Amino acid sequence: MRLPRFESLYAGFTFSLPWVVKFGRGIIAEKRWRNIKADLDRELGYSVKVYVFHMPVLFAQQCENILAYLYGKWKFRGLKYSTGRTEFYYFVNFVTAVLVGAFVWWRGGEAPHWKALFFLVAPLPIDAYLIVLLIALVQYAIIGGVFWVLLSFLNIV
């Protein structure tokens, strides 16, 4: 039996493919994205700038499968040769739009629906980044809780 190890779970995008996000995992996310960038450069025919957000998590493969399930209906099929082309998905920032609209409405701001709409259609994968962050934070909280229980059991805390 192999123990789980930390791997980077990432979400990345480029403005060359607006409203498209790529999910994946890798031991070294920056190295993986250098390969993805090189393939995108070749396939699109010009140099692209990529942006990636990654967090070390346990069970990265299973987390990536969950993300693929959540975004599965919005698969982007515009790439033919790039590495990882099956892990690109269209996105809208539905959660961020709802949260921003609710917050602006709650604070009594003007036109919360327009501010929410701005975040809904923004070509930045804010929701994808929040999901990666949330997965990591939940895992860290569970790990911290396990350590706290163990230390409490040993009367150290």
N, C-alpha and C positions, 0 to 999 in steps of 0.2 A: 504494500500500500504506500502510495506516494503522498506526502503531506502537501497541502496547497501552498503555492508560493505567490508572492506579489508580482503582478504584471500591470502594465499601464493599460487602462481602458481609456480610449480617446474618442473625441469627436472633432472633426476638422472640416474646413471648407476653404474655398477660394472664390473671390469675386468674379472670376472667369466663368464659373458655373453658378449663377445666382440662384438662391433658394434650394441649394443642394448641399447636403451634409454627408460626411462619410464617418461611419462608426467602425471601430476595430480595436484590436488589442495587440500588444507586443511587449517584449521585455524592454526594449529601448525605443520609445515612441518617436524620438527625433530622427533616429536612423531610418525607421520605417517610413516616416513622412518625407525624408530625402528621396527615397525610392519612388514613392507615390508622386512627388513633385516632378521628378525626372520623367516618369511615364506620362504624366499630364502634359508636360512641356512637349514631348514627342507627339502625342496624339492630337493636341490642340494646335500645334505648329508655332507656338510662341511661348515665351517664358511667363510662368504664372507665379503669383505670390500666394503661399498657402499659410493658413492659420490653424493651429491645433491646440486643443485643451485636453490634457491628460491627467489622470489621477491613478496612483497605484492602488490596486484592489486585489482581493483574493477571488478566485473563481472567475477570472476575467472572461473565459470562454463562455460560461453560462450567462454572465451579464451581457456579453455581446449578443448572445442568442435572444435574450429578453428584448434588447433594443431592436434587433432585426424583426422580432415579432410585432413590437409596438409600431414600427415604421413600415412594416411589410407591404402594406397596400400602396405605399407611395414610392416604390422602387424606381430609381432613375436608370433608364436604359440607354442613355445617350453616349456611353463610352463603349468602344469596341475592343481595345487592346490593353488598356491600362491595368496595372496590378490592383487587385482589390475592387475592380469595377462593379462587382455584385453587391458591394456594401455601401453604395451611394444611394441616398434617399432624398426625395423632395421634402420640404418642411414648411410649416407656418408656425409662428410662435403663439399658439392658442393659449397656453397656460400663462405666459408672460402677459399677453394682452388682457386676459381676465383679471390677473392680479393688479396690473397697472390701472385698468379701468375702475376696479373696485376701490383701490387705494385713493385715486383722484376723486372719485365720488364721495368716499368716506370723509376725506379732508375738505370737501366742499369746493373743489376746484372746478374750473370752467371746462365744459365740453369733454367729459371723461371718455366718451365714445370715440372721439377723434384721436385722442392720445392713445387709447387702446388700439385703435385701428393702425396707427403708425407702428406700434410694436408688433402687431399681427403680421404686417406685410414687410417688415424690415428684413433685408437680406442677410441678417446675422443669425446664426442658429442658437439663439439664447436659450430656448427650451432644451435643446440637445445638450448644451453645456450644463444647464441646471440638472438634468437627469444624471449625467456623469458625476457631477458633484454630489448629488443626493445619494447615489449608490455608494460612493466612497464614504460619505459621512455616516450613513447607516451602518456600514461595515465597521468603521472606526468606533462608533458608539457601542456596538455589540462587543468588539474586542476589549474596549475599555471597561465595559460592564462585567465581562468575564474576569478580567484581572482584578477589578474591585471586589467581586464576590470571593475570589480566591484569597486575596489579601485580608478581607474581613474574616474569612473562615480561619485563617492563620493568626488572627488577632494582631495584625500588623497595622491596620488602619484604625 
